[in-house]
Amino acid sequence: MSVAKEHPFAKFVRIIGRGPNLSRPLDEEEMLEAATMIMKGEVEPLQLGAFLCILRVRTEVPGEGAGFVRAARSFIKLPKDAPKVDVDWASYSGKKRQLPWFLLSALMLSQNGIKICMQGTEGHTEGRMFSRTALEHLGIPIAGSLAQASEQIKSSNFSYLPLANLVPQLQEIIELKPILGVRSPVNTFARMLNPFNAPNEMQTVFHPNYQDVHRDTAELLGQKNMAVFKGEGGEAERRPHKPVVVQMLLDGKRTEDLWPPMLDDHDYEKDEKMDLSHLDAVWNGTQENDYATGAIIGTAAIVLRLMGRADEPNSAIKIASEMWENRNRDKLLLGT
């Protein structure tokens, strides 16, 4: 009786899955090889499920994150005339308690000449409102490709590029959540793709213990400027009634800001209606909403601090407040 030949990917499952005493994390080069096989479809479904679940239970380490991102980036081909993007903004969680006010932060910043690529995903978790849905409501075009995202950024300083139109293999893995029952490590890794190689990365987490993984992975990848914090619902949105610790890389140096609350600490309840028309109303000024305004200004302020437009939270908030006051209320995107 012949012995079956071991599958080439089995060694990676064995390294991370041999139990508490014998298993270990993959190093960066091992993960690069493993992730490249995954991206090429050279892995059996059973192997992929085991691999993802083991990483999820154990929690990914920065070297694994860097190796996976490097592999995924090798499948991204930028157009030759791609614009220089200022901020890469990850949007992967969706919202269920509050409307996605951070979208208005990004659009406000784009009106002030800051070029933003927002990349993300949708549909992997029931009961959440994802960025694409809100942007389509606002009449913001969705990029169908990197080339289209490039043109949108050139014309309006903003583009939303779904992961399915960037690296479809990763979107397929994220959509395994209803089958696996838990989120995939790809949810962490995909946030760091930064397809336009923007000098500033805006990231957030739902679980604070993941902040170090994001920052340390970015450092391994050579990212000079990035911010990561616990955002509302896991999205890159400031909770204005709570203090927040923002971990950053500023010109390659680790730093940390404690941002004090912007509002009294009322018990802000879940927005049961999640009525998208409120986004329009707050933008054009027909509706007053202290929570929304605080979230919009507070989130934009973190971006400004990340970009070096301010050297501490209060001055960043002041600049963001002036931008909000002077926004073009009749148009969300300029140049369109």
C-alpha positions as CSV (number, residue, x, y, z in Angstrom):
1,M,0.0,0.0,0.0
2,S,1.5,3.3,-1.1
3,V,1.8,6.2,1.3
4,A,0.1,9.4,0.2
5,K,2.5,12.3,-0.5
6,E,2.1,15.2,1.9
7,H,0.5,18.3,0.5
8,P,3.0,21.2,0.3
9,F,0.8,23.4,2.4
10,A,0.6,20.9,5.2
11,K,3.9,22.0,6.7
12,F,2.4,25.4,7.5
13,V,-0.6,24.0,9.3
14,R,1.7,21.7,11.2
15,I,4.0,24.6,12.3
16,I,1.1,26.5,13.9
17,G,-1.1,23.6,14.9
18,R,1.1,21.0,16.8
19,G,-0.2,22.0,20.2
20,P,0.8,24.4,23.0
21,N,4.3,22.9,23.4
22,L,5.4,22.3,19.8
23,S,3.6,24.9,17.7
24,R,5.0,28.3,16.9
25,P,4.1,31.3,14.8
26,L,5.2,31.4,11.2
27,D,8.1,33.8,10.5
28,E,7.6,36.5,7.9
29,E,9.1,34.4,5.0
30,E,7.1,31.3,5.9
31,M,3.9,33.3,5.9
32,L,4.9,34.9,2.6
33,E,5.2,31.5,1.1
34,A,2.0,30.2,2.7
35,A,-0.1,33.3,1.8
36,T,1.2,33.1,-1.8
37,M,-0.1,29.6,-2.1
38,I,-3.4,30.7,-0.7
39,M,-3.6,33.6,-3.2
40,K,-2.9,31.2,-6.0
41,G,-5.6,28.7,-5.0
42,E,-3.0,26.0,-4.3
43,V,-4.5,25.1,-0.9
44,E,-7.3,22.6,-0.1
45,P,-10.4,24.1,1.6
46,L,-9.9,21.9,4.7
47,Q,-6.3,23.2,5.0
48,L,-7.4,26.8,4.6
49,G,-10.1,26.5,7.2
50,A,-7.8,24.9,9.7
51,F,-5.1,27.4,9.0
52,L,-7.4,30.4,9.5
53,C,-9.0,29.1,12.6
54,I,-5.7,28.3,14.3
55,L,-4.4,31.8,13.6
56,R,-7.7,33.2,14.9
57,V,-7.6,31.3,18.2
58,R,-4.0,32.0,18.8
59,T,-4.0,35.7,17.5
60,E,-1.8,36.7,14.6
61,V,1.7,38.0,15.3
62,P,3.3,41.0,13.4
63,G,5.7,38.8,11.3
64,E,2.7,36.8,10.1
65,G,0.9,39.9,9.2
66,A,3.8,41.4,7.3
67,G,4.3,38.2,5.3
68,F,0.7,37.9,4.4
69,V,0.4,41.5,3.3
70,R,3.6,41.2,1.2
71,A,2.1,38.2,-0.6
72,A,-1.2,40.0,-1.2
73,R,0.5,43.2,-2.4
74,S,2.3,41.2,-5.1
75,F,-1.1,40.6,-6.8
76,I,-1.9,44.3,-6.9
77,K,-0.8,46.1,-10.1
78,L,-1.1,49.9,-9.9
79,P,-1.8,51.9,-13.1
80,K,1.3,53.7,-14.4
81,D,-0.4,57.1,-14.0
82,A,-1.7,56.3,-10.5
83,P,-2.0,59.5,-8.3
84,K,-0.1,60.1,-5.1
85,V,-2.5,59.3,-2.3
86,D,-2.2,61.0,1.1
87,V,-4.2,58.6,3.3
88,D,-5.1,55.0,3.0
89,W,-8.3,54.4,5.1
90,A,-9.4,50.9,5.9
91,S,-13.1,50.2,6.3
92,Y,-13.8,46.5,7.1
93,S,-16.1,46.3,10.1
94,G,-19.4,47.9,9.3
95,K,-21.6,49.8,11.7
96,K,-24.6,48.6,13.8
97,R,-24.9,51.2,16.7
98,Q,-24.3,54.5,14.9
99,L,-24.4,55.7,11.3
100,P,-21.0,55.8,9.6
101,W,-20.2,59.4,10.4
102,F,-16.5,58.8,9.5
103,L,-17.5,58.9,5.9
104,L,-18.3,62.6,6.2
105,S,-14.9,63.1,7.9
106,A,-13.2,61.6,4.9
107,L,-15.3,63.6,2.4
108,M,-14.7,66.8,4.4
109,L,-10.9,66.2,4.3
110,S,-11.1,65.5,0.6
111,Q,-12.7,68.9,0.1
112,N,-9.6,70.3,1.7
113,G,-7.2,68.8,-0.8
114,I,-6.3,65.6,1.1
115,K,-6.3,62.6,-1.3
116,I,-7.9,59.5,0.3
117,C,-8.3,55.9,-0.8
118,M,-10.8,54.1,1.3
119,Q,-10.6,50.4,0.8
120,G,-12.8,47.9,2.5
121,T,-15.4,45.1,2.4
122,E,-19.0,44.5,3.1
123,G,-21.6,41.8,3.5
124,H,-19.6,39.4,5.8
125,T,-21.6,40.1,9.0
126,E,-25.4,40.2,9.2
127,G,-27.0,43.3,10.7
128,R,-24.2,45.7,9.9
129,M,-24.2,48.7,7.6
130,F,-21.1,48.8,5.5
131,S,-19.5,51.8,3.9
132,R,-20.5,50.9,0.3
133,T,-24.2,51.1,1.2
134,A,-23.9,54.5,2.8
135,L,-21.7,55.9,0.0
136,E,-24.1,54.7,-2.6
137,H,-26.9,56.4,-0.7
138,L,-24.9,59.7,-0.8
139,G,-24.4,59.3,-4.5
140,I,-20.6,58.6,-4.2
141,P,-19.4,56.4,-7.1
142,I,-17.8,53.1,-6.1
143,A,-14.6,52.1,-7.8
144,G,-14.8,49.0,-10.0
145,S,-11.0,48.7,-10.3
146,L,-7.7,50.3,-9.3
147,A,-7.7,52.2,-12.5
148,Q,-11.1,53.6,-11.8
149,A,-10.1,54.5,-8.2
150,S,-7.1,56.3,-9.6
151,E,-9.3,58.5,-11.8
152,Q,-11.7,59.2,-9.0
153,I,-8.9,60.3,-6.7
154,K,-7.5,62.5,-9.4
155,S,-10.9,64.2,-10.0
156,S,-12.3,64.4,-6.5
157,N,-9.5,63.4,-4.0
158,F,-11.6,60.4,-2.8
159,S,-12.4,56.9,-3.8
160,Y,-13.9,53.9,-2.2
161,L,-12.4,50.6,-3.6
162,P,-14.1,47.4,-2.4
163,L,-11.7,44.5,-1.6
164,A,-13.6,42.4,-4.1
165,N,-12.4,44.8,-6.9
166,L,-8.9,45.0,-5.4
167,V,-7.9,41.5,-4.4
168,P,-10.9,39.2,-4.9
169,Q,-9.2,36.2,-3.4
170,L,-9.2,37.9,0.0
171,Q,-12.9,38.9,-0.3
172,E,-13.7,35.2,-0.9
173,I,-11.9,34.3,2.3
174,I,-13.6,36.9,4.3
175,E,-16.9,35.6,3.1
176,L,-16.2,32.3,4.8
177,K,-17.2,33.8,8.2
178,P,-20.8,32.3,8.1
179,I,-19.2,28.9,7.5
180,L,-16.3,29.2,10.0
181,G,-18.4,31.0,12.6
182,V,-15.6,33.5,13.4
183,R,-13.9,36.3,11.6
184,S,-10.8,35.5,9.6
185,P,-7.3,36.8,10.2
186,V,-7.6,38.2,6.7
187,N,-9.9,40.8,8.2
188,T,-6.8,42.1,10.0
189,F,-4.3,41.6,7.2
190,A,-6.4,43.1,4.4
191,R,-6.7,46.4,6.3
192,M,-3.0,46.9,5.7
193,L,-2.9,46.5,1.9
194,N,-2.5,50.2,1.2
195,P,-2.7,49.7,-2.6
196,F,-1.5,53.2,-3.5
197,N,1.4,53.1,-1.0
198,A,0.0,56.1,0.8
199,P,2.4,57.6,3.4
200,N,-0.3,57.7,6.0
201,E,-2.5,54.7,7.1
202,M,-5.7,55.1,9.1
203,Q,-6.6,51.9,10.9
204,T,-8.9,50.9,13.8
205,V,-9.8,47.8,15.8
206,F,-12.7,46.6,17.8
207,H,-10.6,44.6,20.3
208,P,-7.9,46.8,21.8
209,N,-5.4,43.9,22.1
210,Y,-5.1,44.0,18.3
211,Q,-3.7,47.5,18.3
212,D,-0.1,46.4,18.8
213,V,-0.4,43.8,16.0
214,H,-1.5,46.5,13.6
215,R,1.2,49.0,14.6
216,D,4.0,46.5,14.7
217,T,3.0,44.9,11.4
218,A,3.0,48.3,9.8
219,E,6.4,48.9,11.2
220,L,7.8,45.7,9.7
221,L,6.3,46.7,6.4
222,G,8.2,50.0,6.5
223,Q,5.2,52.2,7.0
224,K,6.4,55.5,8.4
225,N,3.0,57.0,9.5
226,M,0.0,55.1,10.8
227,A,-2.6,55.5,13.4
228,V,-4.6,52.7,15.1
229,F,-7.3,53.1,17.8
230,K,-10.4,51.4,19.1
231,G,-13.1,52.8,16.8
232,E,-16.8,52.9,17.0
233,G,-18.0,49.4,16.0
234,G,-14.4,48.7,14.8
235,E,-14.5,51.3,12.1
236,A,-12.2,54.3,11.9
237,E,-14.5,56.6,13.8
238,R,-13.9,58.5,17.0
239,R,-16.4,58.0,19.8
240,P,-16.6,61.6,20.9
241,H,-18.0,60.9,24.3
242,K,-15.2,58.6,25.3
243,P,-11.4,59.1,25.8
244,V,-9.4,57.3,23.2
245,V,-5.8,56.1,23.1
246,V,-4.3,56.5,19.6
247,Q,-1.2,54.5,18.9
248,M,0.9,55.9,16.0
249,L,4.0,55.7,14.0
250,L,5.1,59.2,13.2
251,D,8.0,59.3,10.8
252,G,8.8,55.8,11.9
253,K,8.8,56.5,15.6
254,R,6.3,55.0,18.0
255,T,4.1,57.4,19.9
256,E,0.8,57.4,21.7
257,D,-1.8,60.2,22.3
258,L,-4.6,60.2,24.8
259,W,-7.5,62.1,23.4
260,P,-9.9,63.4,26.0
261,P,-13.7,63.2,25.5
262,M,-15.2,65.9,23.3
263,L,-18.7,65.5,24.8
264,D,-20.2,64.8,28.2
265,D,-20.2,61.1,28.9
266,H,-23.9,60.5,28.3
267,D,-25.1,57.0,27.6
268,Y,-25.4,57.3,23.9
269,E,-27.9,54.7,22.9
270,K,-27.9,52.6,19.7
271,D,-29.4,54.3,16.7
272,E,-32.3,51.9,16.1
273,K,-33.4,53.4,12.8
274,M,-30.0,53.9,11.2
275,D,-31.7,56.3,8.7
276,L,-29.2,57.2,6.0
277,S,-31.0,60.4,5.3
278,H,-29.5,61.8,8.5
279,L,-26.1,61.7,6.9
280,D,-27.3,64.2,4.2
281,A,-29.2,66.3,6.8
282,V,-26.1,66.7,9.1
283,W,-23.9,67.5,6.1
284,N,-26.2,70.2,4.7
285,G,-26.9,71.6,8.2
286,T,-30.7,71.0,8.3
287,Q,-30.2,68.7,11.3
288,E,-28.2,69.3,14.4
289,N,-26.6,66.3,16.0
290,D,-23.9,66.8,18.7
291,Y,-22.8,63.2,18.6
292,A,-22.5,63.2,14.8
293,T,-20.6,66.5,14.7
294,G,-18.2,65.3,17.4
295,A,-17.6,62.0,15.6
296,I,-16.9,63.8,12.3
297,I,-14.6,66.4,13.7
298,G,-12.9,64.0,16.1
299,T,-12.1,61.5,13.4
300,A,-10.8,64.1,11.0
301,A,-8.6,65.5,13.7
302,I,-6.9,62.1,14.2
303,V,-6.1,62.1,10.4
304,L,-4.7,65.6,10.6
305,R,-2.6,64.7,13.6
306,L,-1.3,61.6,11.7
307,M,-0.4,63.8,8.7
308,G,1.6,66.2,10.8
309,R,-0.9,69.0,10.3
310,A,-1.1,69.4,14.1
311,D,1.3,68.4,16.9
312,E,-1.3,67.6,19.5
313,P,-5.0,66.7,19.8
314,N,-6.5,70.1,20.7
315,S,-4.9,71.9,17.8
316,A,-6.0,69.1,15.4
317,I,-9.6,69.4,16.7
318,K,-9.5,73.1,16.1
319,I,-8.4,72.7,12.5
320,A,-11.0,70.0,11.9
321,S,-13.7,72.2,13.4
322,E,-12.8,75.0,11.0
323,M,-12.9,72.6,8.1
324,W,-16.4,71.4,9.2
325,E,-17.7,75.0,9.6
326,N,-16.4,75.9,6.1
327,R,-17.4,72.8,4.2
328,N,-19.3,73.1,1.0
329,R,-22.8,72.1,2.2
330,D,-24.2,71.8,-1.3
331,K,-21.7,69.2,-2.6
332,L,-20.0,66.2,-0.9
333,L,-17.3,65.8,-3.5
334,L,-15.6,68.8,-5.2
335,G,-14.4,68.6,-8.8
336,T,-17.2,66.3,-9.8
